[in-house]
Amino acid sequence: MPTHAQKIGMDFSGCGTALVTPFRADGSVDEAALTALVEWQIESGVHFLIPCGTTGEAPTLSEQEWLRVIELVIEAAAGRVPVLAGCTHNSTQEAVRRVQLLNRIHGLSGVLTANPYYNKPMQQGQYLHFRAIAEATHLPVMLYNIPGRTGANLLPETAVRLAELGNIVAVKESSGNLQQITELIHLAPPHLRVFSGDDNIALAVVAVGGAGVISVASNAIPAQMAQMVSAALSGDWATARALHRRCYALMTGNFLETNPGPIKCVLTLMGRIEENYRLPMVPVQPATRERLRMLAEELGLLP
């Protein structure tokens, strides 16, 4: 008999895009550009979408904007792919309040929530934080381990302990530590899916049993990233490696400066969005822009 977690678990894998949030020159959310980006992502074969994560500059969005972006993505996706909403806060009480707001949104597939940033909680603090969020929602929850941004590392044994809860069903692992990610995959119960949070090691994570990648690069190369991960998951490693080799320079180029600066620059060069940010994010340096232009040109992305 399936467990409660298996019954409500996320039955998808592959490549999910951590969507950028396009802004207009006046600082407002560019709803038309966001809707067009979602449509293009789905047409290109991306398997699921995540608005309002790190790449979406979520910390700079007001609560009203945050909810509006999520609703827009769900509306544009129209049930064709799952949508998981980023919902992170370093105050457990505030994170719980926010996930309760997400409970009211029809069509939302799940929640992505990262380590509490700045506080640097111990493992028990992280466990209780994530447990409180999971207990406040009926939605499937994907944990997001990104110690480089948050100052806290979720260890495999803590993630596995959290998976005992009914609706914690996945982990986005952005530690960059392949040994740790492998240990998590080996320890994880069958219903807990592990996704690479880093494009450059996505193939390695799939090779040891991961479910796919949550990608920054797929904002600009959705078809290539989706095809690469699908090939790897189906065992077609020749195709997967060829796509990886072709796109690797852009995968790493997206982190020449702090994300999402480079990927927004590439999308601007492609004519997909206007290059606007919310402080403290700023445009990339001229040398980085030229390097990204060359990489995009090599991949045939420029109009």
N, C-alpha and C positions, 0 to 999 in steps of 0.2 A: 504494500500500500504506500503511495507517495506521501512524503512528509508535507507539512504545511508549506515549508519553504519551496519544495519542489512544485507544488500546485500553483504558487503565485510567482515563481521565479521568472527571470527574463529568458525567453526561449529564442534569443538571437545571439549572433556572434558576427565576426567580420570587422569591417571598418566603420567606425563612427566618427563624425566630424565634430570637433570642439569649435563651434561656430564663433567667428568674430562678430562684434556688434558694430555695424556701420553707423557713423555719425555724420550729420551735416555740418557745414562750416559754422553754423550758429550754436553747435554743441548738442542739438537735439538728435534723437535716434532717427536714422534714415530708414523708415519703415518700408519704403518701396525697394530700396537696395537689399534689405534683409529678406524680404519676400522673394525677390528674384534670385538671391543666393540660395535659398532653401530649394526653390524649384530646380535650379541647375544641379544642385547636389543630388537630389533624388533622381533626376533624369540621367545623371552620370553613374548611378549605381551604388551610391553610398548606402550602407545598411541601417544606420541610425544616426540621430542628431542630438547634440548636447548644446543648448544655448546657456549663456550666463555662467560659464566656467572661467578659468584663468584667461583663456584666449578671448573671451567675450568681455573682458574688462569689468567683470561683475562688481568688484569693490567700488567702482565709481558710479554705478547706477543707483538712482533713488529706488525706493521700494516700489513705487508706482511704475517706473520704467522697467524694473526687473520683471514684474508680473506681466507687463505689456509685451515685452520681448518674448517671453515664454508663450504667451497666448498667440502671438503672431506666428511663431514657428509651428505651433500645433495646427493653427488654422491653415497655414500654407502647406504643411505636410499632408493634411487631410487624411490621416490614417494610413498613408502609404508606407511609412517607416515609423518605428518607435521614436519617441522624443523623451529624453531625460533632462530634467531641469537642474542646473547647478543651484545648490542651496547650502552655503557655507557661512558660518559665523564663529568667532572665537568665544562668544558668550553662549553657553549651552541653552540658557533660557531664551535668548533671542533666536537661536537656530531652531528650537522647538516651535516658537511662535511662527516663524517663517514657513516651516514645513507644514504647519497646520493651514496656512494660507494656500499652499499648493494642493492640499486635499480637496479644495473646492473647484479646481480646474479640471473640466471635463476633457478627456482625451490624453492626459499626461500618462506616460508609460512608467516613469520611475523618477528617482531623485539621485543626484550625485552630490556627495558631501565630503569635503576635505578635512584633514586634521585641523583642529583649532590652532590658528596661527598666533604667533607672538607669545602666547602663554607658555608654550613648551611643556605641555602636560606629560606626566609619566604614563606608562602603559595603562595603569588602572584609571587614570583620568581620561585618557582617550576612550577606553572601553565604556565608561559610564556616560561620556559625552555622546558617542555614537549610539549607545543603547537608548538613551533618552530620545534621540531623533527618531530611531526606528520605531519606538513604542508610540510615538505621536502621529504616525501615519500608517495608512493601509497600503501605501505604495511600495513596490520593490525599491530597495536602497542599494546603491553602489557606493562603496567606500572609496575615497580618493586619497592615496598616500603620496604626498608631494613634499618631502622634508626640505628640499631646497628652497621652497617658498614659505613653508610654515614653521620651520625650526623643530618639527616633531616627526619622528619616524614611527610608523605603525609596524610593529614586528609581526612576522607570520603567525606566531602562536596567539597573538591578540586578535588578529583578523579571523582566525579559525574559531576562536572562542565566540566572537561576535556572530559568526555564521550559524551558531546554534539558535540564534533568535529567528523568529519566523520569516522575516522579510529582508534580511541582509543577504543578498544573493550574488554580489559581484564585487570585485576590487579593481579599480584603476590604479596600477602600480607605476608611479613616476619617480621611484627612488633612483633609477638608473643602475641599481645593483642587481645584476643578473643572478648572482648566487642567492640573494634574498628572495627574488621573484621565483626562482626555481624551487626553493624550499617551501614557499607558500603554495605553489601549484601541487607539490608532492603531498603536502599536509592537508590540502583543502578537501572538504567533503564534495561529493559529486555535483551538488546543486550550486556550489560557489564557483563562479567563472572569474578568471583572472585576465584582465586586458592590459596590454602594454600602454603606458602613458607617454612613451617616447617612440617617435617614428623610427629612429635609427636602430633600435633593437627589437622592433616588432617581429621580424622573422625569427629571431632567436627565441623570443617569448613563445611564439606559436610552436616552434620546434620542440620545446620542452612541455607543451601541453596547454598553452594559453589559448584564449578564445578569440583573440584579435587585437586590435589597436584602437585607441581613441586618439585621433590624429589632428595635428596642426596643419601639416602639409596638405591634407585633403581639402582644405579650404580652397587651394589653388589647383590641385591635381586630384580631384575626387575619383575620376575613372581609374587612373593609374594606381592609386592607393587601394581602392576597392578590389581591383583585379589582382593586385599583388597579394593581398591578404587572403582572398578567396582561393587563389592558386595554392598558397601555402597550406591552408586548412584542408584542401582536397588532396594534398600530397604531390602536387605538380611543382616540384621545387625548381625545376629548370626555368619555368615561366616566372615563378616568384623571384628567383635570384636575378634574372635578367631585368625585371622591372625595378627591383631594389637597386641594382647597379646604376640603372639609368637615372633614377630619381634621388639617389643618396645625397648628392651635392646640395640639392634644394632642401632636403630634410634637415641637414645640418646647417645650411645657410639660414634657415628660419630662426636660428639661435645665435647668429652673429652678434645680435643685441637682444635685449630683453623682449620676450614674447609678450604681446602680439605685434611689436613694431615691425619686424621684417615681413611677416606674412601679410600685414595690412599694406605694406609697401608693394609687395608683389601683386596683390589684388588690385591695387590702384594702377600699377603698370599694365595690368590686363584689362583695365576699364570696367572692373566689376563694382568698385566702390570709390568714394572720395577718401583721400587719406587724412582723416581727422581722428584725433584722440582726445581723451579726457586726461588732464593732468592728474598724477605726475608722469603719465606716459607722454612721450614726445616723438616726433619723426626720427627716423634713423639718420645716421651721419652720411655725408655725401659718398664716402668711400664704400660704405655698406650698401647704399642704394645702387651704385654702379655694379658692385659684385652681384647683387640680386638681379639687376637688369640682365646681366650676362647669363646668369643661370636660367632665368626665365626664357631668354632668347634661345638658348641651347635646347630647351624643351619644347620650343615652338608655342609658347604661351602668349606671346605678345601679339596684339592686333596688327 
